[in-house]
């Protein structure tokens, strides 16, 4: 049976652990901060309430809606 050495374990940690940390940071932000909200050019993301910017009125609206809550245009 193959027993990984220290080099193989380090490589496994780098290949698997670092991407998992980056994905978690992108999705949930810093775990030490007080806010779990991320801003992007398409809107903002917070745990439980995803929003996006309406292409018609440029206002924030709930992403789960099919029409803008501000101007009523289709998203």
N, CA, C and O atoms as a Tripos MOL2 file, in Angstrom:
@<TRIPOS>MOLECULE
protein
  300   299    75     0     0
PROTEIN
NO_CHARGES

@<TRIPOS>ATOM
      1 N           0.8440   -1.1820    0.0000 N.3       1 UNK1
      2 CA          0.0000    0.0000    0.0000 C.3       1 UNK1
      3 C           0.8890    1.2450    0.0000 C.2       1 UNK1
      4 O           1.9000    1.3010    0.6990 O.2       1 UNK1
      5 N           0.4990    2.2260   -0.7830 N.am      2 UNK2
      6 CA          1.2880    3.4600   -0.9150 C.3       2 UNK2
      7 C           1.0720    4.3710    0.2860 C.2       2 UNK2
      8 O          -0.0670    4.6700    0.6460 O.2       2 UNK2
      9 N           2.1440    4.8050    0.8960 N.am      3 UNK3
     10 CA          2.0880    5.7410    2.0280 C.3       3 UNK3
     11 C           2.7060    7.0590    1.5840 C.2       3 UNK3
     12 O           3.9000    7.1090    1.2910 O.2       3 UNK3
     13 N           1.9090    8.1350    1.5290 N.am      4 UNK4
     14 CA          2.4580    9.4210    1.0750 C.3       4 UNK4
     15 C           3.4670    9.9780    2.0730 C.2       4 UNK4
     16 O           3.3010    9.8860    3.2890 O.2       4 UNK4
     17 N           4.5110   10.5550    1.5110 N.am      5 UNK5
     18 CA          5.5230   11.1930    2.3370 C.3       5 UNK5
     19 C           5.1620   12.6480    2.6010 C.2       5 UNK5
     20 O           4.0950   13.1050    2.1920 O.2       5 UNK5
     21 N           6.0360   13.3740    3.2750 N.am      6 UNK6
     22 CA          5.7740   14.7820    3.5970 C.3       6 UNK6
     23 C           5.5860   15.6600    2.3640 C.2       6 UNK6
     24 O           4.7590   16.5720    2.3730 O.2       6 UNK6
     25 N           6.3490   15.3900    1.3020 N.am      7 UNK7
     26 CA          6.2240   16.1920    0.0890 C.3       7 UNK7
     27 C           4.8560   15.9890   -0.5560 C.2       7 UNK7
     28 O           4.2140   16.9560   -0.9680 O.2       7 UNK7
     29 N           4.4080   14.7420   -0.6440 N.am      8 UNK8
     30 CA          3.1020   14.4650   -1.2390 C.3       8 UNK8
     31 C           1.9700   15.0850   -0.4180 C.2       8 UNK8
     32 O           1.0070   15.6070   -0.9800 O.2       8 UNK8
     33 N           2.0840   15.0260    0.9060 N.am      9 UNK9
     34 CA          1.0580   15.6280    1.7640 C.3       9 UNK9
     35 C           1.0240   17.1450    1.6100 C.2       9 UNK9
     36 O          -0.0490   17.7480    1.6070 O.2       9 UNK9
     37 N           2.1980   17.7620    1.4820 N.am     10 UNK10
     38 CA          2.2600   19.2060    1.2720 C.3      10 UNK10
     39 C           1.6360   19.5840   -0.0670 C.2      10 UNK10
     40 O           0.8860   20.5570   -0.1510 O.2      10 UNK10
     41 N           1.9380   18.8270   -1.1030 N.am     11 UNK11
     42 CA          1.3630   19.1060   -2.4250 C.3      11 UNK11
     43 C          -0.1530   18.9190   -2.4070 C.2      11 UNK11
     44 O          -0.8770   19.7000   -3.0250 O.2      11 UNK11
     45 N          -0.6360   17.9060   -1.7140 N.am     12 UNK12
     46 CA         -2.0740   17.6910   -1.6010 C.3      12 UNK12
     47 C          -2.7340   18.8590   -0.8750 C.2      12 UNK12
     48 O          -3.8080   19.3130   -1.2710 O.2      12 UNK12
     49 N          -2.1030   19.3360    0.1670 N.am     13 UNK13
     50 CA         -2.6300   20.4830    0.9030 C.3      13 UNK13
     51 C          -2.6920   21.7130    0.0130 C.2      13 UNK13
     52 O          -3.6760   22.4520    0.0480 O.2      13 UNK13
     53 N          -1.6620   21.9420   -0.7790 N.am     14 UNK14
     54 CA         -1.6430   23.1120   -1.6660 C.3      14 UNK14
     55 C          -2.6590   22.9910   -2.7930 C.2      14 UNK14
     56 O          -3.3380   23.9630   -3.1260 O.2      14 UNK14
     57 N          -2.7650   21.8080   -3.3790 N.am     15 UNK15
     58 CA         -3.6610   21.6130   -4.5270 C.3      15 UNK15
     59 C          -5.1270   21.6280   -4.1100 C.2      15 UNK15
     60 O          -5.9710   22.1170   -4.8600 O.2      15 UNK15
     61 N          -5.4440   21.1030   -2.9320 N.am     16 UNK16
     62 CA         -6.8380   21.0100   -2.4940 C.3      16 UNK16
     63 C          -7.1960   22.1330   -1.5250 C.2      16 UNK16
     64 O          -8.2550   22.7460   -1.6560 O.2      16 UNK16
     65 N          -6.3380   22.4050   -0.5710 N.am     17 UNK17
     66 CA         -6.6640   23.3600    0.4880 C.3      17 UNK17
     67 C          -6.7440   24.7960    0.0360 C.2      17 UNK17
     68 O          -7.6810   25.5060    0.4000 O.2      17 UNK17
     69 N          -5.7770   25.2450   -0.7550 N.am     18 UNK18
     70 CA         -5.7490   26.6470   -1.1750 C.3      18 UNK18
     71 C          -6.9590   27.0060   -2.0390 C.2      18 UNK18
     72 O          -7.5900   28.0320   -1.7820 O.2      18 UNK18
     73 N          -7.3150   26.1990   -3.0630 N.am     19 UNK19
     74 CA         -8.5310   26.5300   -3.8210 C.3      19 UNK19
     75 C          -9.7980   26.5480   -2.9670 C.2      19 UNK19
     76 O         -10.6720   27.3870   -3.1830 O.2      19 UNK19
     77 N          -9.9080   25.6320   -2.0000 N.am     20 UNK20
     78 CA        -11.0740   25.6350   -1.1220 C.3      20 UNK20
     79 C         -11.1360   26.9140   -0.2900 C.2      20 UNK20
     80 O         -12.2140   27.4760   -0.0930 O.2      20 UNK20
     81 N         -10.0020   27.3670    0.1910 N.am     21 UNK21
     82 CA         -9.9770   28.6250    0.9470 C.3      21 UNK21
     83 C         -10.3670   29.8100    0.0720 C.2      21 UNK21
     84 O         -11.0990   30.6950    0.5140 O.2      21 UNK21
     85 N          -9.8810   29.8300   -1.1670 N.am     22 UNK22
     86 CA        -10.2090   30.9380   -2.0680 C.3      22 UNK22
     87 C         -11.6950   30.9600   -2.4170 C.2      22 UNK22
     88 O         -12.3140   32.0240   -2.4380 O.2      22 UNK22
     89 N         -12.2610   29.7940   -2.6880 N.am     23 UNK23
     90 CA        -13.6940   29.7260   -3.0050 C.3      23 UNK23
     91 C         -14.5190   30.1560   -1.7990 C.2      23 UNK23
     92 O         -15.4800   30.9120   -1.9430 O.2      23 UNK23
     93 N         -14.1540   29.6840   -0.6210 N.am     24 UNK24
     94 CA        -14.8680   30.0940    0.5840 C.3      24 UNK24
     95 C         -14.7740   31.5840    0.8240 C.2      24 UNK24
     96 O         -15.7510   32.2060    1.2390 O.2      24 UNK24
     97 N         -13.6200   32.1640    0.5730 N.am     25 UNK25
     98 CA        -13.4380   33.6090    0.7540 C.3      25 UNK25
     99 C         -14.2880   34.3960   -0.2410 C.2      25 UNK25
    100 O         -14.8750   35.4160    0.1190 O.2      25 UNK25
    101 N         -14.3590   33.9280   -1.4900 N.am     26 UNK26
    102 CA        -15.1760   34.6110   -2.4940 C.3      26 UNK26
    103 C         -16.6600   34.5260   -2.1640 C.2      26 UNK26
    104 O         -17.3920   35.4990   -2.3440 O.2      26 UNK26
    105 N         -17.1080   33.3760   -1.6840 N.am     27 UNK27
    106 CA        -18.5310   33.2010   -1.4070 C.3      27 UNK27
    107 C         -18.9720   33.8500   -0.1080 C.2      27 UNK27
    108 O         -20.0550   34.4320   -0.0460 O.2      27 UNK27
    109 N         -18.1590   33.7600    0.9220 N.am     28 UNK28
    110 CA        -18.5980   34.1820    2.2400 C.3      28 UNK28
    111 C         -17.8270   35.3540    2.8080 C.2      28 UNK28
    112 O         -18.1790   35.8440    3.8810 O.2      28 UNK28
    113 N         -16.7970   35.8210    2.1380 N.am     29 UNK29
    114 CA        -16.0140   36.9390    2.6490 C.3      29 UNK29
    115 C         -15.1560   36.5140    3.8230 C.2      29 UNK29
    116 O         -14.9900   35.3250    4.0960 O.2      29 UNK29
    117 N         -14.6290   37.4750    4.4930 N.am     30 UNK30
    118 CA        -13.7740   37.2060    5.6440 C.3      30 UNK30
    119 C         -14.6130   36.7270    6.8130 C.2      30 UNK30
    120 O         -15.6400   37.3250    7.1350 O.2      30 UNK30
    121 N         -14.1790   35.6540    7.4440 N.am     31 UNK31
    122 CA        -14.9080   35.1330    8.5960 C.3      31 UNK31
    123 C         -14.6410   35.9550    9.8470 C.2      31 UNK31
    124 O         -15.3720   35.8310   10.8300 O.2      31 UNK31
    125 N         -13.6060   36.7930    9.8300 N.am     32 UNK32
    126 CA        -13.2880   37.6050   11.0020 C.3      32 UNK32
    127 C         -13.9870   38.9560   10.9660 C.2      32 UNK32
    128 O         -14.0470   39.6410   11.9870 O.2      32 UNK32
    129 N         -14.5130   39.3530    9.8220 N.am     33 UNK33
    130 CA        -15.1800   40.6510    9.7060 C.3      33 UNK33
    131 C         -16.6010   40.6010   10.2200 C.2      33 UNK33
    132 O         -17.1330   39.5270   10.5020 O.2      33 UNK33
    133 N         -17.2150   41.7650   10.3410 N.am     34 UNK34
    134 CA        -18.5780   41.8270   10.8540 C.3      34 UNK34
    135 C         -19.6240   41.7210    9.7470 C.2      34 UNK34
    136 O         -20.8060   41.5200   10.0290 O.2      34 UNK34
    137 N         -19.2010   41.8540    8.4980 N.am     35 UNK35
    138 CA        -20.1490   41.8120    7.3960 C.3      35 UNK35
    139 C         -19.8120   40.6690    6.4560 C.2      35 UNK35
    140 O         -18.6480   40.4390    6.1290 O.2      35 UNK35
    141 N         -20.8460   39.9550    6.0240 N.am     36 UNK36
    142 CA        -20.6510   38.8560    5.0810 C.3      36 UNK36
    143 C         -21.1250   39.2770    3.6990 C.2      36 UNK36
    144 O         -21.6340   38.4440    2.9490 O.2      36 UNK36
    145 N         -20.9760   40.5220    3.3500 N.am     37 UNK37
    146 CA        -21.4560   41.0290    2.0710 C.3      37 UNK37
    147 C         -20.2880   41.2550    1.1310 C.2      37 UNK37
    148 O         -19.2470   41.7720    1.5370 O.2      37 UNK37
    149 N         -20.4620   40.8680   -0.1290 N.am     38 UNK38
    150 CA        -19.4540   41.0660   -1.1530 C.3      38 UNK38
    151 C         -20.0460   41.9480   -2.2370 C.2      38 UNK38
    152 O         -21.2150   41.7960   -2.5920 O.2      38 UNK38
    153 N         -19.2510   42.8700   -2.7650 N.am     39 UNK39
    154 CA        -19.6950   43.7360   -3.8520 C.3      39 UNK39
    155 C         -19.0450   43.2770   -5.1520 C.2      39 UNK39
    156 O         -17.9050   42.8130   -5.1490 O.2      39 UNK39
    157 N         -19.7580   43.4020   -6.2470 N.am     40 UNK40
    158 CA        -19.2040   43.0940   -7.5540 C.3      40 UNK40
    159 C         -19.8360   44.0400   -8.5610 C.2      40 UNK40
    160 O         -20.7030   44.8400   -8.2100 O.2      40 UNK40
    161 N         -19.4010   43.9500   -9.8180 N.am     41 UNK41
    162 CA        -19.9600   44.8160  -10.8430 C.3      41 UNK41
    163 C         -21.3770   44.4020  -11.2390 C.2      41 UNK41
    164 O         -22.0790   45.1770  -11.8890 O.2      41 UNK41
    165 N         -21.8130   43.2000  -10.8630 N.am     42 UNK42
    166 CA        -23.1540   42.7360  -11.1950 C.3      42 UNK42
    167 C         -24.1370   42.9230  -10.0550 C.2      42 UNK42
    168 O         -25.3150   42.6030  -10.2140 O.2      42 UNK42
    169 N         -23.7060   43.4180   -8.9350 N.am     43 UNK43
    170 CA        -24.5790   43.5900   -7.7880 C.3      43 UNK43
    171 C         -23.8300   43.2110   -6.5360 C.2      43 UNK43
    172 O         -22.6000   43.1550   -6.5310 O.2      43 UNK43
    173 N         -24.5600   42.9540   -5.4850 N.am     44 UNK44
    174 CA        -23.9140   42.5560   -4.2400 C.3      44 UNK44
    175 C         -24.4640   41.2080   -3.8080 C.2      44 UNK44
    176 O         -25.5610   40.8120   -4.2030 O.2      44 UNK44
    177 N         -23.6970   40.5210   -3.0030 N.am     45 UNK45
    178 CA        -24.0980   39.2190   -2.5090 C.3      45 UNK45
    179 C         -23.9490   39.2240   -0.9990 C.2      45 UNK45
    180 O         -22.8880   39.5530   -0.4690 O.2      45 UNK45
    181 N         -25.0010   38.8630   -0.3250 N.am     46 UNK46
    182 CA        -24.9120   38.6650    1.1140 C.3      46 UNK46
    183 C         -25.6460   37.3730    1.4250 C.2      46 UNK46
    184 O         -26.5020   36.9410    0.6520 O.2      46 UNK46
    185 N         -25.3270   36.7720    2.5170 N.am     47 UNK47
    186 CA        -25.9390   35.4990    2.8530 C.3      47 UNK47
    187 C         -27.4390   35.6650    3.0090 C.2      47 UNK47
    188 O         -27.8940   36.3350    3.9360 O.2      47 UNK47
    189 N         -28.2150   35.0630    2.1100 N.am     48 UNK48
    190 CA        -29.6540   35.0860    2.2110 C.3      48 UNK48
    191 C         -30.3540   36.1030    1.3250 C.2      48 UNK48
    192 O         -31.5410   35.9340    1.0480 O.2      48 UNK48
    193 N         -29.6790   37.1500    0.8690 N.am     49 UNK49
    194 CA        -30.3270   38.1920    0.0830 C.3      49 UNK49
    195 C         -29.4360   38.6070   -1.0820 C.2      49 UNK49
    196 O         -28.6540   39.5500   -0.9610 O.2      49 UNK49
    197 N         -29.5500   37.9150   -2.1990 N.am     50 UNK50
    198 CA        -28.7760   38.2710   -3.3810 C.3      50 UNK50
    199 C         -29.4770   39.4020   -4.1140 C.2      50 UNK50
    200 O         -30.6930   39.3680   -4.3020 O.2      50 UNK50
    201 N         -28.7090   40.4060   -4.5280 N.am     51 UNK51
    202 CA        -29.2630   41.5240   -5.2840 C.3      51 UNK51
    203 C         -28.4690   41.6910   -6.5690 C.2      51 UNK51
    204 O         -27.3640   41.1670   -6.7040 O.2      51 UNK51
    205 N         -29.0390   42.4190   -7.4980 N.am     52 UNK52
    206 CA        -28.3410   42.7820   -8.7180 C.3      52 UNK52
    207 C         -28.7450   44.1840   -9.1240 C.2      52 UNK52
    208 O         -29.7210   44.7370   -8.6170 O.2      52 UNK52
    209 N         -27.9890   44.7480  -10.0370 N.am     53 UNK53
    210 CA        -28.2740   46.0940  -10.5200 C.3      53 UNK53
    211 C         -29.1530   46.0000  -11.7570 C.2      53 UNK53
    212 O         -28.8080   45.3040  -12.7120 O.2      53 UNK53
    213 N         -30.2820   46.6920  -11.7500 N.am     54 UNK54
    214 CA        -31.1970   46.7050  -12.8890 C.3      54 UNK54
    215 C         -30.5080   47.4020  -14.0650 C.2      54 UNK54
    216 O         -29.9630   48.4930  -13.8960 O.2      54 UNK54
    217 N         -30.5230   46.7910  -15.2530 N.am     55 UNK55
    218 CA        -29.8890   47.4250  -16.4070 C.3      55 UNK55
    219 C         -30.6480   48.6520  -16.9160 C.2      55 UNK55
    220 O         -30.1020   49.4360  -17.6910 O.2      55 UNK55
    221 N         -31.8950   48.8240  -16.4900 N.am     56 UNK56
    222 CA        -32.7120   49.9460  -16.9580 C.3      56 UNK56
    223 C         -32.5690   51.1750  -16.0610 C.2      56 UNK56
    224 O         -32.3120   52.2740  -16.5520 O.2      56 UNK56
    225 N         -32.7340   50.9940  -14.7510 N.am     57 UNK57
    226 CA        -32.7220   52.1520  -13.8420 C.3      57 UNK57
    227 C         -31.4580   52.2270  -12.9810 C.2      57 UNK57
    228 O         -31.2770   53.1870  -12.2320 O.2      57 UNK57
    229 N         -30.5840   51.2190  -13.0820 N.am     58 UNK58
    230 CA        -29.3100   51.1850  -12.3410 C.3      58 UNK58
    231 C         -29.4890   51.1490  -10.8210 C.2      58 UNK58
    232 O         -28.5890   51.5570  -10.0880 O.2      58 UNK58
    233 N         -30.6380   50.6670  -10.3410 N.am     59 UNK59
    234 CA        -30.8880   50.5530   -8.9060 C.3      59 UNK59
    235 C         -30.7570   49.0910   -8.4800 C.2      59 UNK59
    236 O         -30.9200   48.1870   -9.3010 O.2      59 UNK59
    237 N         -30.4650   48.8590   -7.2070 N.am     60 UNK60
    238 CA        -30.3730   47.4990   -6.6710 C.3      60 UNK60
    239 C         -31.7770   46.9130   -6.5340 C.2      60 UNK60
    240 O         -32.7090   47.5910   -6.1010 O.2      60 UNK60
    241 N         -31.9080   45.6360   -6.9120 N.am     61 UNK61
    242 CA        -33.1790   44.9410   -6.8050 C.3      61 UNK61
    243 C         -32.9140   43.4890   -6.4230 C.2      61 UNK61
    244 O         -31.8050   42.9930   -6.6210 O.2      61 UNK61
    245 N         -33.9030   42.8100   -5.8840 N.am     62 UNK62
    246 CA        -33.7530   41.4250   -5.4710 C.3      62 UNK62
    247 C         -33.5240   40.5410   -6.6860 C.2      62 UNK62
    248 O         -34.2590   40.6270   -7.6700 O.2      62 UNK62
    249 N         -32.5020   39.6900   -6.6190 N.am     63 UNK63
    250 CA        -32.1220   38.8660   -7.7650 C.3      63 UNK63
    251 C         -33.1380   37.7730   -8.0710 C.2      63 UNK63
    252 O         -33.1940   37.2940   -9.2030 O.2      63 UNK63
    253 N         -33.9340   37.3720   -7.1010 N.am     64 UNK64
    254 CA        -34.8920   36.2890   -7.3310 C.3      64 UNK64
    255 C         -36.1450   36.7540   -8.0630 C.2      64 UNK64
    256 O         -36.9540   35.9220   -8.4730 O.2      64 UNK64
    257 N         -36.3200   38.0390   -8.2330 N.am     65 UNK65
    258 CA        -37.5010   38.5830   -8.9210 C.3      65 UNK65
    259 C         -37.2850   38.5880  -10.4280 C.2      65 UNK65
    260 O         -36.1480   38.6790  -10.8890 O.2      65 UNK65
    261 N         -38.3550   38.4920  -11.1920 N.am     66 UNK66
    262 CA        -38.2420   38.5520  -12.6510 C.3      66 UNK66
    263 C         -38.3900   39.9750  -13.1800 C.2      66 UNK66
    264 O         -38.0680   40.2480  -14.3360 O.2      66 UNK66
    265 N         -38.8810   40.8860  -12.3280 N.am     67 UNK67
    266 CA        -39.0180   42.2890  -12.7040 C.3      67 UNK67
    267 C         -38.3460   43.1520  -11.6210 C.2      67 UNK67
    268 O         -38.2990   42.7790  -10.4490 O.2      67 UNK67
    269 N         -37.8370   44.2990  -12.0420 N.am     68 UNK68
    270 CA        -37.1870   45.2340  -11.1280 C.3      68 UNK68
    271 C         -38.2250   45.7600  -10.1220 C.2      68 UNK68
    272 O         -39.3470   46.1070  -10.4910 O.2      68 UNK68
    273 N         -37.8260   45.8090   -8.8560 N.am     69 UNK69
    274 CA        -38.7250   46.3200   -7.8150 C.3      69 UNK69
    275 C         -38.8690   47.8390   -7.8910 C.2      69 UNK69
    276 O         -39.8070   48.3920   -7.3180 O.2      69 UNK69
    277 N         -37.9710   48.5160   -8.5800 N.am     70 UNK70
    278 CA        -38.0020   49.9780   -8.6570 C.3      70 UNK70
    279 C         -38.7410   50.4890   -9.8900 C.2      70 UNK70
    280 O         -39.6320   51.3310   -9.7820 O.2      70 UNK70
    281 N         -38.3610   49.9710  -11.0800 N.am     71 UNK71
    282 CA        -38.9640   50.5200  -12.3050 C.3      71 UNK71
    283 C         -39.9510   49.5630  -12.9670 C.2      71 UNK71
    284 O         -40.6980   49.9800  -13.8520 O.2      71 UNK71
    285 N         -39.9760   48.2890  -12.5630 N.am     72 UNK72
    286 CA        -40.9340   47.3240  -13.0890 C.3      72 UNK72
    287 C         -40.5250   46.6730  -14.4100 C.2      72 UNK72
    288 O         -41.2770   45.8610  -14.9490 O.2      72 UNK72
    289 N         -39.3610   47.0090  -14.9370 N.am     73 UNK73
    290 CA        -38.8950   46.4280  -16.2050 C.3      73 UNK73
    291 C         -38.4510   44.9720  -15.9740 C.2      73 UNK73
    292 O         -38.0670   44.5970  -14.8660 O.2      73 UNK73
    293 N         -38.5110   44.1680  -17.0350 N.am     74 UNK74
    294 CA        -38.0510   42.7740  -16.9520 C.3      74 UNK74
    295 C         -36.5460   42.7330  -16.7430 C.2      74 UNK74
    296 O         -35.7930   43.5070  -17.3340 O.2      74 UNK74
    297 N         -36.1330   41.8150  -15.8920 N.am     75 UNK75
    298 CA        -34.7110   41.6090  -15.6630 C.3      75 UNK75
    299 C         -34.2120   40.5340  -16.5940 C.2      75 UNK75
    300 O         -33.0290   40.1970  -16.5710 O.2      75 UNK75
@<TRIPOS>BOND
     1     1     2 1
     2     2     3 1
     3     3     4 2
     4     3     5 am
     5     5     6 1
     6     6     7 1
     7     7     8 2
     8     7     9 am
     9     9    10 1
    10    10    11 1
    11    11    12 2
    12    11    13 am
    13    13    14 1
    14    14    15 1
    15    15    16 2
    16    15    17 am
    17    17    18 1
    18    18    19 1
    19    19    20 2
    20    19    21 am
    21    21    22 1
    22    22    23 1
    23    23    24 2
    24    23    25 am
    25    25    26 1
    26    26    27 1
    27    27    28 2
    28    27    29 am
    29    29    30 1
    30    30    31 1
    31    31    32 2
    32    31    33 am
    33    33    34 1
    34    34    35 1
    35    35    36 2
    36    35    37 am
    37    37    38 1
    38    38    39 1
    39    39    40 2
    40    39    41 am
    41    41    42 1
    42    42    43 1
    43    43    44 2
    44    43    45 am
    45    45    46 1
    46    46    47 1
    47    47    48 2
    48    47    49 am
    49    49    50 1
    50    50    51 1
    51    51    52 2
    52    51    53 am
    53    53    54 1
    54    54    55 1
    55    55    56 2
    56    55    57 am
    57    57    58 1
    58    58    59 1
    59    59    60 2
    60    59    61 am
    61    61    62 1
    62    62    63 1
    63    63    64 2
    64    63    65 am
    65    65    66 1
    66    66    67 1
    67    67    68 2
    68    67    69 am
    69    69    70 1
    70    70    71 1
    71    71    72 2
    72    71    73 am
    73    73    74 1
    74    74    75 1
    75    75    76 2
    76    75    77 am
    77    77    78 1
    78    78    79 1
    79    79    80 2
    80    79    81 am
    81    81    82 1
    82    82    83 1
    83    83    84 2
    84    83    85 am
    85    85    86 1
    86    86    87 1
    87    87    88 2
    88    87    89 am
    89    89    90 1
    90    90    91 1
    91    91    92 2
    92    91    93 am
    93    93    94 1
    94    94    95 1
    95    95    96 2
    96    95    97 am
    97    97    98 1
    98    98    99 1
    99    99   100 2
   100    99   101 am
   101   101   102 1
   102   102   103 1
   103   103   104 2
   104   103   105 am
   105   105   106 1
   106   106   107 1
   107   107   108 2
   108   107   109 am
   109   109   110 1
   110   110   111 1
   111   111   112 2
   112   111   113 am
   113   113   114 1
   114   114   115 1
   115   115   116 2
   116   115   117 am
   117   117   118 1
   118   118   119 1
   119   119   120 2
   120   119   121 am
   121   121   122 1
   122   122   123 1
   123   123   124 2
   124   123   125 am
   125   125   126 1
   126   126   127 1
   127   127   128 2
   128   127   129 am
   129   129   130 1
   130   130   131 1
   131   131   132 2
   132   131   133 am
   133   133   134 1
   134   134   135 1
   135   135   136 2
   136   135   137 am
   137   137   138 1
   138   138   139 1
   139   139   140 2
   140   139   141 am
   141   141   142 1
   142   142   143 1
   143   143   144 2
   144   143   145 am
   145   145   146 1
   146   146   147 1
   147   147   148 2
   148   147   149 am
   149   149   150 1
   150   150   151 1
   151   151   152 2
   152   151   153 am
   153   153   154 1
   154   154   155 1
   155   155   156 2
   156   155   157 am
   157   157   158 1
   158   158   159 1
   159   159   160 2
   160   159   161 am
   161   161   162 1
   162   162   163 1
   163   163   164 2
   164   163   165 am
   165   165   166 1
   166   166   167 1
   167   167   168 2
   168   167   169 am
   169   169   170 1
   170   170   171 1
   171   171   172 2
   172   171   173 am
   173   173   174 1
   174   174   175 1
   175   175   176 2
   176   175   177 am
   177   177   178 1
   178   178   179 1
   179   179   180 2
   180   179   181 am
   181   181   182 1
   182   182   183 1
   183   183   184 2
   184   183   185 am
   185   185   186 1
   186   186   187 1
   187   187   188 2
   188   187   189 am
   189   189   190 1
   190   190   191 1
   191   191   192 2
   192   191   193 am
   193   193   194 1
   194   194   195 1
   195   195   196 2
   196   195   197 am
   197   197   198 1
   198   198   199 1
   199   199   200 2
   200   199   201 am
   201   201   202 1
   202   202   203 1
   203   203   204 2
   204   203   205 am
   205   205   206 1
   206   206   207 1
   207   207   208 2
   208   207   209 am
   209   209   210 1
   210   210   211 1
   211   211   212 2
   212   211   213 am
   213   213   214 1
   214   214   215 1
   215   215   216 2
   216   215   217 am
   217   217   218 1
   218   218   219 1
   219   219   220 2
   220   219   221 am
   221   221   222 1
   222   222   223 1
   223   223   224 2
   224   223   225 am
   225   225   226 1
   226   226   227 1
   227   227   228 2
   228   227   229 am
   229   229   230 1
   230   230   231 1
   231   231   232 2
   232   231   233 am
   233   233   234 1
   234   234   235 1
   235   235   236 2
   236   235   237 am
   237   237   238 1
   238   238   239 1
   239   239   240 2
   240   239   241 am
   241   241   242 1
   242   242   243 1
   243   243   244 2
   244   243   245 am
   245   245   246 1
   246   246   247 1
   247   247   248 2
   248   247   249 am
   249   249   250 1
   250   250   251 1
   251   251   252 2
   252   251   253 am
   253   253   254 1
   254   254   255 1
   255   255   256 2
   256   255   257 am
   257   257   258 1
   258   258   259 1
   259   259   260 2
   260   259   261 am
   261   261   262 1
   262   262   263 1
   263   263   264 2
   264   263   265 am
   265   265   266 1
   266   266   267 1
   267   267   268 2
   268   267   269 am
   269   269   270 1
   270   270   271 1
   271   271   272 2
   272   271   273 am
   273   273   274 1
   274   274   275 1
   275   275   276 2
   276   275   277 am
   277   277   278 1
   278   278   279 1
   279   279   280 2
   280   279   281 am
   281   281   282 1
   282   282   283 1
   283   283   284 2
   284   283   285 am
   285   285   286 1
   286   286   287 1
   287   287   288 2
   288   287   289 am
   289   289   290 1
   290   290   291 1
   291   291   292 2
   292   291   293 am
   293   293   294 1
   294   294   295 1
   295   295   296 2
   296   295   297 am
   297   297   298 1
   298   298   299 1
   299   299   300 2
@<TRIPOS>SUBSTRUCTURE
     1 UNK1         2 RESIDUE 1 A UNK
     2 UNK2         6 RESIDUE 1 A UNK
     3 UNK3        10 RESIDUE 1 A UNK
     4 UNK4        14 RESIDUE 1 A UNK
     5 UNK5        18 RESIDUE 1 A UNK
     6 UNK6        22 RESIDUE 1 A UNK
     7 UNK7        26 RESIDUE 1 A UNK
     8 UNK8        30 RESIDUE 1 A UNK
     9 UNK9        34 RESIDUE 1 A UNK
    10 UNK10       38 RESIDUE 1 A UNK
    11 UNK11       42 RESIDUE 1 A UNK
    12 UNK12       46 RESIDUE 1 A UNK
    13 UNK13       50 RESIDUE 1 A UNK
    14 UNK14       54 RESIDUE 1 A UNK
    15 UNK15       58 RESIDUE 1 A UNK
    16 UNK16       62 RESIDUE 1 A UNK
    17 UNK17       66 RESIDUE 1 A UNK
    18 UNK18       70 RESIDUE 1 A UNK
    19 UNK19       74 RESIDUE 1 A UNK
    20 UNK20       78 RESIDUE 1 A UNK
    21 UNK21       82 RESIDUE 1 A UNK
    22 UNK22       86 RESIDUE 1 A UNK
    23 UNK23       90 RESIDUE 1 A UNK
    24 UNK24       94 RESIDUE 1 A UNK
    25 UNK25       98 RESIDUE 1 A UNK
    26 UNK26      102 RESIDUE 1 A UNK
    27 UNK27      106 RESIDUE 1 A UNK
    28 UNK28      110 RESIDUE 1 A UNK
    29 UNK29      114 RESIDUE 1 A UNK
    30 UNK30      118 RESIDUE 1 A UNK
    31 UNK31      122 RESIDUE 1 A UNK
    32 UNK32      126 RESIDUE 1 A UNK
    33 UNK33      130 RESIDUE 1 A UNK
    34 UNK34      134 RESIDUE 1 A UNK
    35 UNK35      138 RESIDUE 1 A UNK
    36 UNK36      142 RESIDUE 1 A UNK
    37 UNK37      146 RESIDUE 1 A UNK
    38 UNK38      150 RESIDUE 1 A UNK
    39 UNK39      154 RESIDUE 1 A UNK
    40 UNK40      158 RESIDUE 1 A UNK
    41 UNK41      162 RESIDUE 1 A UNK
    42 UNK42      166 RESIDUE 1 A UNK
    43 UNK43      170 RESIDUE 1 A UNK
    44 UNK44      174 RESIDUE 1 A UNK
    45 UNK45      178 RESIDUE 1 A UNK
    46 UNK46      182 RESIDUE 1 A UNK
    47 UNK47      186 RESIDUE 1 A UNK
    48 UNK48      190 RESIDUE 1 A UNK
    49 UNK49      194 RESIDUE 1 A UNK
    50 UNK50      198 RESIDUE 1 A UNK
    51 UNK51      202 RESIDUE 1 A UNK
    52 UNK52      206 RESIDUE 1 A UNK
    53 UNK53      210 RESIDUE 1 A UNK
    54 UNK54      214 RESIDUE 1 A UNK
    55 UNK55      218 RESIDUE 1 A UNK
    56 UNK56      222 RESIDUE 1 A UNK
    57 UNK57      226 RESIDUE 1 A UNK
    58 UNK58      230 RESIDUE 1 A UNK
    59 UNK59      234 RESIDUE 1 A UNK
    60 UNK60      238 RESIDUE 1 A UNK
    61 UNK61      242 RESIDUE 1 A UNK
    62 UNK62      246 RESIDUE 1 A UNK
    63 UNK63      250 RESIDUE 1 A UNK
    64 UNK64      254 RESIDUE 1 A UNK
    65 UNK65      258 RESIDUE 1 A UNK
    66 UNK66      262 RESIDUE 1 A UNK
    67 UNK67      266 RESIDUE 1 A UNK
    68 UNK68      270 RESIDUE 1 A UNK
    69 UNK69      274 RESIDUE 1 A UNK
    70 UNK70      278 RESIDUE 1 A UNK
    71 UNK71      282 RESIDUE 1 A UNK
    72 UNK72      286 RESIDUE 1 A UNK
    73 UNK73      290 RESIDUE 1 A UNK
    74 UNK74      294 RESIDUE 1 A UNK
    75 UNK75      298 RESIDUE 1 A UNK
